[in-house]
Amino acid sequence: MRSLLHANRVVLVLGANAILLLLILVAMITRDGRGLGATAFGQSLITPVSAPAGGLTVMPCQLSPNTWGCYVMDPMNQTLCVYQYLPHEELKLLAARDIQYDRKLGNYNTSPPPTEIKAMVERAEEPGRAAPTTNRSPEQ
């Protein structure tokens, strides 16, 4: 009889524990009105601004397989800087550049040139122009 009472108490305690865990789960899921939406629990609901007016934008980067650093962009002055993190030392400035005129380049160090791509697209969009055919047989 004593073991039956002990078993009943264990069942009651485990049941109360399960109910408490279920209430915690419901509270976590329904908080902030999110429900079971697509937003992950750790994800912020506020979309960050990429470049605040008058502020700096800092982005971490990997400069080489074992070297880390960050890019710092100042949109107000239109400058870009690259810093390298050296363990047990300070940040080291690797490069700085005024990017004001970089954005005005139309064709720099690209292949194929944009004019060639434009010509290819225009040729493909011409009405009545079929794909090039060859006189080869399928066996060749």
N, C-alpha and C positions, 0 to 999 in steps of 0.2 A: 504494500500500500504506500509505503514511504517513497519508493522509487517512482511510482505513478505520479505522486504529487510533485516530485522533483522534475520529472519529464514535462509535466504540464507547465511548470514555472519557466522552464527553458523555452518551450514553445511560445509562451506569452512574451517573454523577453525578446526572442528572435522576431516575432511578429511586430512588436512595438518598434524594434530597430528597423525593420523593413518599411514600415509606415513612415517613420521619421526620414529615412533616406529618400523615399518617394516624394515627400513634401519638399525636401531640399532640392531635388531634381526639378520639380514643378516650379519652384521659386526661381531657380537659375534660368530655366527656359523662358519663363514669362516676364522676366525683369526687362525694363526699358521698352516694353512693348515689341520686342524683336520676334518672339516666338521661335519657330524652327526655320527661319528664313535662310537665305543664302549667305548672310554675313557670318563669318566665323566669330566665335566668342572672343578671341584675342584681337580681332581686327577692329580698327577704329571706324566709327560710323561717319566721321568727319573727313572729307577729302582734303588733304593738305594742299596749300597753295604752292606752286612750284617755285615762284620767285616773288617774294614779297616786295612791294614798292619800296625802293630805297634800301633794301636789305641784301645780305649776302646769301648765296646758295652754296652749301658745302655738300659734296658727295664723295663718299669713300671710294677708293679705287685700288686695284692691284697693278702695280707698276711692272713687276716681274714675278716669276714663280714664288719667290720668297720675300718680296718687297711690297710693302703696303704704304698707302698714302691717301691723299685726298685732293680733289679739285675744289677750288674756291672761285666762284664766279660773282662778279659785281655787275649786275645789269645796269645800274645807274651810270657807272663810269665805263662800261663795256670792256672790262678786263677779265682775264682768265689766268689763274695761278695754279701751279702744281706743287704740292708739298709731299715730301717723303718722310715717313715715320721711321726713326732710327731707335731701336730699343735702348733704353737707359740714357737716351740723349733727347734733345729737343727736336721739333720738326725742322726739316731742312728744306728751304725754298729751292726747287729744281728749275722752274721756268715761270716766266710771267710774260703776258702778251696783251697788247691792245687789240681787241677783236672787232673794232668799229668798222673797219673796211673789209674784213674777211667775209662778212655776210653779203657784200655787194658783188662778189665774184660770181660770174655766171658759169664758167667752165674752167675749173682748175684741177689738174691732176685726176681726171676721170677718163675712163675708157669703156665703151665707145663714147665719143662726144655727144652731147644732147642733140645737136643738129642732125647727126646720123640716125639716132633713134627716132627723131621726129619724121625723117624721110622714110624710114622703114614702116612706121605706123601709117603714114599717109598712103604709101603704096599698098599696104594690106587693106586699107579701107576703101580703095577705089572700086566703084561699082563695075561689075563684069570682069574683074580681074580674078582669075583662077589661080590656084596654087601651081607653082612650076611643075611641069611634068618631065619625065625622062623617057628615053627610048630603050631603056634597059629592060631585059626580061627578069622575072622574079628569081630565076636560077642564078643570076650573076651576083 
